[in-house]
Amino acid sequence: MIISEHRLREIVATIPLIRLNDNVSNKPFFHWGDKVELNKYLKTKKSPYPLIWLLPTADNYINRGQRLNKTCEIIIATQESREDLFNDQRYILSFDTILNPTTDYLIQGLKKASISSVLGDWEVFKFPNYSEADKNFTIELWDAVKLTIEVEFNDGCLGTIIYN
């Protein structure tokens, strides 16, 4: 059985280091689940950024289970605790350097991996100071991108992915 979370984790593991600031670079962290799982994850992990978080959606098995189609709703986030920043400042500090490159690498990985194919177009929604109904969505302050992308996963072996 193809497990979308495992396939996505394999792809995320191939993404190059992302520069968080002049002194720190990290590989993206990957996990999945609902808001409760997300806040539990954030409490137990020390600085898990950039974070690639898969939200729950249906897995649609086709071709007698040899392929899995999934509308992936993915939050790509970085911590930004300075609430007084304007969006143009957030764009330079978070989006230009961390979120946009991470999103681009993830899309490249999904398109180029031997275990996945992108089906059609995708949507990117930017969330400076990520919140929901005037409340922080998570227990930490974020700048984030939500990527909605239709992906087909297969049960093959992951080959080498060359990122641009």
C-alpha positions as CSV (number, residue, x, y, z in Angstrom):
1,M,0.0,0.0,0.0
2,I,1.3,3.4,-0.9
3,I,1.5,5.8,2.0
4,S,1.5,9.5,0.9
5,E,3.1,10.7,4.1
6,H,6.0,8.3,3.7
7,R,6.5,9.2,0.0
8,L,6.4,12.9,0.8
9,R,8.9,12.4,3.7
10,E,11.3,10.7,1.3
11,I,11.1,13.7,-1.1
12,V,11.5,16.3,1.6
13,A,14.6,14.5,2.9
14,T,16.3,15.2,-0.5
15,I,15.7,19.0,-0.3
16,P,19.0,21.0,0.1
17,L,19.8,23.1,3.1
18,I,17.8,26.3,3.5
19,R,19.5,29.4,4.8
20,L,17.6,30.7,7.8
21,N,20.0,33.6,8.5
22,D,23.6,34.4,8.0
23,N,24.7,31.8,10.6
24,V,22.2,29.0,10.4
25,S,21.0,26.7,7.6
26,N,18.7,23.7,8.1
27,K,17.2,20.9,6.1
28,P,13.4,21.2,6.1
29,F,11.5,19.3,8.8
30,F,8.5,17.2,7.7
31,H,5.5,16.0,9.6
32,W,1.7,15.8,9.1
33,G,-1.6,15.9,11.0
34,D,-4.2,18.2,12.3
35,K,-3.9,21.4,14.5
36,V,-3.7,19.3,17.7
37,E,-0.8,17.2,16.3
38,L,0.9,20.3,15.0
39,N,0.9,22.1,18.4
40,K,2.1,18.9,20.1
41,Y,4.9,18.6,17.6
42,L,6.0,22.2,18.1
43,K,6.1,21.7,21.9
44,T,8.5,18.8,21.6
45,K,10.8,20.0,18.8
46,K,13.5,22.6,19.2
47,S,13.4,25.1,16.3
48,P,11.9,22.8,13.6
49,Y,12.2,25.3,10.8
50,P,11.7,25.5,7.9
51,L,8.7,23.2,8.6
52,I,6.8,21.4,5.8
53,W,3.5,20.3,7.3
54,L,1.0,18.1,5.4
55,L,-2.6,18.7,6.4
56,P,-5.1,15.7,6.4
57,T,-6.8,15.1,3.1
58,A,-8.2,12.0,1.4
59,D,-6.0,9.4,-0.3
60,N,-7.6,8.2,-3.6
61,Y,-6.2,4.8,-4.7
62,I,-6.4,4.1,-8.4
63,N,-5.3,1.3,-10.8
64,R,-6.0,-1.3,-8.2
65,G,-3.9,0.5,-5.6
66,Q,-0.8,0.8,-7.7
67,R,-1.1,4.6,-7.7
68,L,-2.3,7.1,-5.2
69,N,-3.8,10.5,-6.1
70,K,-3.9,13.1,-3.4
71,T,-4.7,16.8,-3.2
72,C,-1.9,17.8,-0.9
73,E,-2.5,20.8,1.3
74,I,0.9,21.7,2.7
75,I,1.9,24.5,5.1
76,I,5.5,25.6,4.7
77,A,6.4,27.7,7.7
78,T,9.2,29.6,9.5
79,Q,9.1,31.2,12.9
80,E,8.9,35.0,13.0
81,S,8.2,36.4,16.5
82,R,8.4,40.1,15.6
83,E,4.7,41.0,15.3
84,D,5.6,44.7,14.5
85,L,7.1,43.9,11.1
86,F,5.2,45.1,8.0
87,N,4.6,42.7,5.2
88,D,7.3,44.1,3.0
89,Q,9.8,43.5,5.8
90,R,8.4,39.9,6.3
91,Y,8.7,39.3,2.6
92,I,12.4,40.1,2.6
93,L,13.2,38.3,5.9
94,S,11.0,35.2,5.6
95,F,9.6,34.8,2.1
96,D,12.5,35.7,-0.1
97,T,15.1,33.8,1.9
98,I,13.3,30.8,3.5
99,L,9.7,30.2,2.4
100,N,9.9,30.8,-1.4
101,P,13.0,28.7,-1.8
102,T,11.6,25.9,0.3
103,T,8.3,25.9,-1.6
104,D,10.2,25.9,-5.0
105,Y,12.4,23.0,-3.9
106,L,9.3,21.0,-2.7
107,I,7.5,21.6,-6.0
108,Q,10.7,20.6,-7.9
109,G,11.0,17.5,-5.8
110,L,7.4,16.5,-6.4
111,K,7.8,17.0,-10.2
112,K,11.2,15.4,-10.6
113,A,10.9,12.5,-8.2
114,S,10.5,9.0,-9.6
115,I,7.9,8.3,-7.0
116,S,5.5,11.2,-7.7
117,S,4.0,13.3,-10.5
118,V,2.3,16.7,-10.3
119,L,-1.1,16.6,-11.9
120,G,-1.9,20.0,-13.3
121,D,-1.5,23.4,-11.7
122,W,-1.0,24.3,-8.1
123,E,-1.9,27.1,-5.8
124,V,0.4,29.1,-3.4
125,F,-1.2,31.3,-0.7
126,K,1.2,33.5,1.4
127,F,0.4,34.1,5.0
128,P,2.5,36.9,6.6
129,N,1.9,36.5,10.4
130,Y,0.0,33.3,9.9
131,S,-3.3,33.5,11.8
132,E,-6.9,32.3,11.8
133,A,-9.8,34.5,12.8
134,D,-7.3,37.1,14.4
135,K,-5.7,34.4,16.5
136,N,-2.4,32.7,15.9
137,F,-3.0,29.4,14.1
138,T,-0.3,27.7,16.1
139,I,1.4,28.1,19.5
140,E,4.3,29.8,17.7
141,L,4.3,32.9,15.5
142,W,4.8,32.1,11.8
143,D,5.2,33.4,8.4
144,A,3.9,30.7,6.1
145,V,2.9,29.6,2.6
146,K,0.1,27.2,1.9
147,L,0.7,25.0,-1.1
148,T,-2.2,23.1,-2.6
149,I,-1.1,20.7,-5.2
150,E,-2.5,17.5,-6.8
151,V,0.1,14.7,-6.7
152,E,0.1,11.2,-7.9
153,F,2.4,8.8,-5.9
154,N,3.5,5.4,-7.0
155,D,5.2,2.5,-5.2
156,G,8.6,2.8,-7.0
157,C,12.0,3.5,-5.6
158,L,13.1,7.1,-5.1
159,G,15.9,8.0,-7.5
160,T,18.3,11.0,-7.3
161,I,16.6,14.4,-7.6
162,I,18.7,17.2,-9.0
163,Y,17.5,20.6,-7.8
164,N,18.0,23.9,-9.7
